[in-house]
């Protein structure tokens, strides 16, 4: 092991903090090269991304009540391969899951809207015809879309016949 004060050829390494100290003293940012060869400017901090990740975690957690536990858990497993949002380390995956949960929330709002216009027996009959689970047990986006579109089509056709 070589001493820290020597470079690879045996000569003493010159201190390099002289130019950096002046650059930092006047407030300019320095260019840093990361281990993967990419350059970054200024100070890089993991705290900002950690705070953003915590915010995404909180937003994802808040969606469980809106979309229901079954659909929520299945989306976490399908898109994040986890059971809890805090176990996801990639912010892009968290954003994708949040977008999918928000989409599911919009679908459920549409489902609620259309079921209010139909009686319970008609909804049950359509679910049986679509071979869909009960409304509280919908576990994936494809089924949710199928049910919403089917009910909306039924309501739309009822409105056209009434006119």
C-alpha positions in Angstrom: 0.0 0.0 0.0 1.4 3.4 -0.9 1.4 6.3 1.4 -1.4 8.8 0.9 1.0 11.7 0.3 2.5 10.0 -2.8 1.0 9.6 -6.2 1.6 6.6 -8.4 5.1 7.4 -9.6 6.7 8.0 -6.2 6.7 11.8 -6.2 4.8 13.9 -3.7 1.3 14.9 -4.8 0.7 18.6 -5.0 -2.2 19.9 -2.9 -5.1 20.5 -5.1 -7.3 22.5 -2.7 -5.8 25.8 -3.6 -7.8 26.4 -6.8 -10.9 24.7 -5.4 -10.8 26.9 -2.3 -10.8 30.1 -4.4 -13.6 28.8 -6.6 -15.8 27.9 -3.7 -15.0 31.1 -1.8 -16.5 33.2 -4.5 -19.7 31.1 -4.6 -19.2 29.5 -8.0 -20.1 25.9 -8.4 -17.5 23.3 -9.2 -17.7 20.5 -11.7 -17.5 17.1 -10.1 -17.1 13.8 -12.0 -19.0 11.0 -10.5 -17.9 7.4 -10.5 -19.8 6.6 -13.7 -18.1 9.3 -15.8 -21.0 11.8 -15.8 -20.3 15.3 -14.6 -22.5 17.2 -12.1 -22.4 20.8 -11.2 -22.8 22.3 -7.8 -23.6 20.4 -4.6 -25.4 17.1 -4.9 -27.5 16.1 -2.0 -29.4 12.9 -1.3 -31.7 14.8 1.1 -33.7 16.4 -1.6 -34.4 13.1 -3.4 -35.1 11.5 0.0 -37.7 14.2 0.9 -39.3 13.8 -2.6 -39.4 10.0 -2.0 -41.0 10.4 1.4 -43.6 12.7 -0.2 -44.3 10.1 -2.9 -44.6 7.4 -0.2 -47.2 9.5 1.7 -49.2 10.2 -1.5 -49.1 6.5 -2.4 -50.2 5.5 1.1 -53.1 7.9 1.0 -54.4 6.3 -2.2 -55.2 3.0 -0.4 -58.5 4.2 1.0 -59.5 5.7 -2.3 -58.9 2.7 -4.5 -59.4 -0.1 -1.9 -56.9 -2.4 -0.3 -57.2 -5.2 -2.9 -56.5 -3.0 -5.9 -53.9 -1.0 -4.0 -51.9 -4.1 -3.0 -52.0 -5.6 -6.4 -50.7 -2.4 -8.0 -47.8 -2.2 -5.6 -47.0 -5.8 -6.4 -47.4 -5.5 -10.1 -45.5 -2.2 -10.7 -43.2 -2.1 -7.7 -42.7 -5.7 -6.8 -43.2 -4.8 -3.2 -45.9 -4.8 -0.5 -45.1 -1.3 0.9 -44.1 1.9 -1.0 -41.2 2.6 1.4 -39.5 -0.5 0.0 -39.2 1.0 -3.5 -35.9 2.8 -3.9 -36.4 4.2 -7.4 -38.4 7.5 -7.5 -39.4 6.8 -11.1 -41.1 3.6 -10.1 -42.9 5.4 -7.2 -44.1 8.1 -9.7 -45.4 5.3 -12.0 -47.3 3.6 -9.2 -48.7 6.9 -8.0 -49.9 7.7 -11.6 -51.5 4.3 -11.9 -53.2 4.7 -8.5 -54.5 8.1 -9.5 -55.8 6.6 -12.7 -57.6 3.9 -10.7 -59.1 6.5 -8.4 -60.5 8.3 -11.5 -61.9 5.0 -12.7 -63.5 4.3 -9.3 -65.1 7.7 -9.3 -66.6 7.0 -12.7 -67.8 3.6 -11.4 -69.4 5.3 -8.4 -71.0 7.8 -10.7 -72.5 5.3 -13.1 -73.7 2.9 -10.3 -75.6 5.8 -8.8 -77.7 5.9 -12.0 -78.5 2.2 -12.0 -80.4 0.0 -9.6 -78.5 -2.7 -7.7 -80.1 -5.6 -9.6 -79.0 -4.1 -12.9 -75.4 -3.7 -11.7 -75.4 -7.3 -10.4 -76.7 -8.6 -13.7 -74.1 -6.7 -15.7 -71.3 -7.9 -13.4 -72.5 -11.5 -14.0 -72.7 -10.9 -17.7 -69.2 -9.5 -17.7 -68.0 -12.3 -15.5 -66.6 -9.6 -13.2 -66.1 -9.8 -9.4 -68.2 -7.7 -7.0 -67.3 -4.0 -7.1 -65.4 -4.1 -3.9 -63.2 -7.0 -5.1 -61.9 -5.5 -8.3 -58.1 -6.2 -8.2 -56.7 -4.9 -11.5 -57.0 -2.0 -13.9 -58.1 -4.2 -16.8 -61.1 -5.5 -14.8 -61.9 -2.0 -13.6 -61.9 -0.6 -17.1 -64.0 -3.5 -18.4 -66.6 -2.9 -15.7 -66.7 0.9 -16.0 -67.0 0.8 -19.8 -69.7 -1.9 -19.6 -71.7 0.0 -17.1 -71.3 3.3 -18.9 -72.4 1.7 -22.1 -75.5 0.3 -20.4 -76.4 3.6 -18.9 -75.7 5.4 -22.2 -78.0 2.9 -24.1 -80.7 3.3 -21.5 -80.6 7.1 -21.9 -80.8 6.8 -25.7 -83.8 4.5 -25.4 -85.6 6.9 -23.0 -85.2 9.9 -25.3 
